[in-house]
Amino acid sequence: MSVLYLAAAIVLEICGTTSLKLSQGFTRIGPAGAVVFCYAASFALLSLALRVIDLSIAYALWSGVGTAIVAAIGLASRPAPGSSYRWR
């Protein structure tokens, strides 16, 4: 069950990070609310996963997988200016 909590925490962290860009500096209320909700829920689920999974393992997976997927989403949706790397 802890692995499911960790997986859900990772998904919510990805949603929160993606909503951060969409909130346009917290000027749009919907995405800004999603950021707050997703991060709060992500931390709550991460804390439940920590009941069984070691902190070092859980945090490494939570932050690493989340960062990798958010980076892939960023590359797929809009490559950085000046970058020659494109997925399209």
N, C-alpha and C positions, 0 to 999 in steps of 0.2 A: 504494500500500500504506500510505503514511503517513496518508492520510485515513481508512482503515479502523482503523488504530491509534488515531487521535484519536477516532473515533466510539465505539470500544469503551471508551476511557478515559472518555468522557463518560457512557456507560451505566453503567459501574462506579462512577463518582463519584455518580451519581443513586442507585444501589442502596445505596451506603455511607451517603449522607446520609439516606435513608429508614430504613435500619437503625439509624441513630443514635437516632432517636425511639423505635423499637421496643425498643431495648436498655434503656430506662428507667434512664438514668444508669449504664450498664454493669453493671447488676445481673442481667441475663438473659444467660447465656453464649452462646446461639446467635446472637442479633442482634449482640452485642458482637464475637463472632468474625467475623461477616459484615462489620462496620464495618472491622475491621483488614485483613481479606483484600481487600475491595473497594477501600479507599484505597491499599493497597500495590500491587495490580495496576493500579489506575488511574494511579498515578504512574509505574509501570514502562512502561505503554503510552504515556503522555504523553512520556516520555523517548525512546521509539523514534520517535514521530511527529516529535520535534524534530530528528531527523537530516536531515529534508527541509524541514519547515515552520518558518518563522521563529517565534521564541519569542513575540513580541508577538501574532502572529496566533493561534497555537495556544493560548496561555494565555487570550486574550480569548474564543475560542470555547469552550474547556473550561469556564471559570468562568461565562461568560455563559449559555450554553445550559443548563448544569447547574443554575444558579440559577433560570432561567426555568421549567424543567420541574419542579423541586422545588416552586417556588411554586405552579404550576398543580396539582400533585398535592395540595398542602396545601389549596388553595382548594376543590378538588373533593371531597376527603375530609372536611374539617372546617374550616369557616370560622372565623376568629378571633372570640373572644367580643366581643360588642358591634358586630360588623360587620353591615352591612345587605346586603352583597353575597353572593349565593349562586348557585351554578351548577346547583342542582337544581330 
